[in-house]
Amino acid sequence: MKKTPPPAAEKRYPITGEVLRLNEKDKVAVIKHDNIEGFMEAMTMGFSIPEPAEWAKLREGMKIKATVVEKGDDYWVSAIEEAK
């Protein structure tokens, strides 16, 4: 009998950057972000924003600080705040 692997633990990383584009249909924000220590180098890429309340906060050109949540092969952005 095969054992089912345990569910992947969530890892969280702080992110800062600027929202360049919003894809309403897919709930993806293209963010030009700074280095995410321990996760990825600075770049511009799309991030899923699955929570409706978080999505509602976003607008193009907005500078943000937030959290990237990684779980297994999935990752998304949450806890979005406008950077001052």
GURO-183334 format. One line per field, with one value per residue (C-alpha): y, x, z; residue in one letter. Coordinates in nm, 2 decimals, m for minus. Example, Ala and Ser with C-alpha at 12.3 -4.5 7.8 and 13.67 -1.06 7.14 Angstrom:
BEGIN
v	[m0.45 / m0.11]
u	[1.23 / 1.37]
w	[0.78 / 0.71]
rest	[a / s]
end
This chain:
BEGIN
v	[0.00 / 0.34 / 0.61 / 0.94 / 1.21 / 1.47 / 1.80 / 2.06 / 2.32 / 2.68 / 2.91 / 3.29 / 3.56 / 3.94 / 4.11 / 4.47 / 4.60 / 4.77 / 4.64 / 4.69 / 4.51 / 4.34 / 4.04 / 4.04 / 3.72 / 3.51 / 3.71 / 3.76 / 4.07 / 4.14 / 4.27 / 4.42 / 4.31 / 4.34 / 4.05 / 3.80 / 3.67 / 3.29 / 3.26 / 3.44 / 3.73 / 4.06 / 4.04 / 4.11 / 3.83 / 3.74 / 3.63 / 3.48 / 3.68 / 3.42 / 3.61 / 3.85 / 4.10 / 4.11 / 4.15 / 4.44 / 4.63 / 4.64 / 4.90 / 4.94 / 5.16 / 5.08 / 5.02 / 4.73 / 4.53 / 4.19 / 3.82 / 3.55 / 3.22 / 2.91 / 2.57 / 2.28 / 2.39 / 2.67 / 3.03 / 3.34 / 3.68 / 3.78 / 4.04 / 4.32 / 4.67 / 4.99 / 5.08 / 5.43]
u	[0.00 / 0.13 / 0.16 / 0.01 / 0.27 / 0.19 / 0.05 / 0.31 / 0.37 / 0.32 / 0.62 / 0.58 / 0.80 / 0.77 / 0.74 / 0.76 / 0.70 / 0.47 / 0.16 / 0.20 / m0.10 / m0.42 / m0.58 / m0.93 / m1.04 / m0.76 / m0.71 / m0.34 / m0.14 / 0.18 / 0.42 / 0.76 / 0.91 / 1.23 / 1.44 / 1.24 / 1.50 / 1.51 / 1.26 / 1.35 / 1.55 / 1.40 / 1.19 / 0.86 / 0.60 / 0.24 / 0.11 / m0.22 / m0.44 / m0.71 / m0.88 / m1.15 / m1.08 / m0.71 / m0.79 / m1.02 / m0.73 / m0.52 / m0.49 / m0.23 / 0.07 / 0.02 / 0.33 / 0.27 / 0.41 / 0.26 / 0.33 / 0.41 / 0.27 / 0.43 / 0.27 / 0.42 / 0.43 / 0.18 / 0.24 / 0.02 / 0.02 / m0.18 / m0.18 / m0.15 / m0.10 / m0.02 / 0.35 / 0.41]
w	[0.00 / m0.10 / 0.17 / 0.09 / 0.14 / 0.40 / 0.27 / 0.19 / 0.46 / 0.37 / 0.35 / 0.36 / 0.22 / 0.24 / m0.10 / m0.21 / m0.56 / m0.81 / m0.97 / m1.35 / m1.49 / m1.36 / m1.53 / m1.39 / m1.56 / m1.41 / m1.10 / m1.18 / m1.09 / m1.29 / m1.03 / m1.07 / m0.74 / m0.54 / m0.44 / m0.23 / 0.01 / 0.02 / m0.27 / m0.59 / m0.74 / m0.84 / m1.16 / m1.32 / m1.32 / m1.27 / m0.92 / m0.85 / m0.60 / m0.51 / m0.23 / m0.35 / m0.07 / m0.15 / m0.53 / m0.45 / m0.29 / m0.61 / m0.88 / m1.16 / m1.06 / m0.69 / m0.48 / m0.25 / 0.04 / 0.08 / 0.15 / m0.10 / 0.02 / m0.12 / m0.07 / m0.27 / m0.64 / m0.58 / m0.48 / m0.44 / m0.29 / 0.02 / 0.30 / 0.05 / 0.18 / m0.01 / 0.05 / 0.18]
rest	[m / k / k / t / p / p / p / a / a / e / k / r / y / p / i / t / g / e / v / l / r / l / n / e / k / d / k / v / a / v / i / k / h / d / n / i / e / g / f / m / e / a / m / t / m / g / f / s / i / p / e / p / a / e / w / a / k / l / r / e / g / m / k / i / k / a / t / v / v / e / k / g / d / d / y / w / v / s / a / i / e / e / a / k]
end
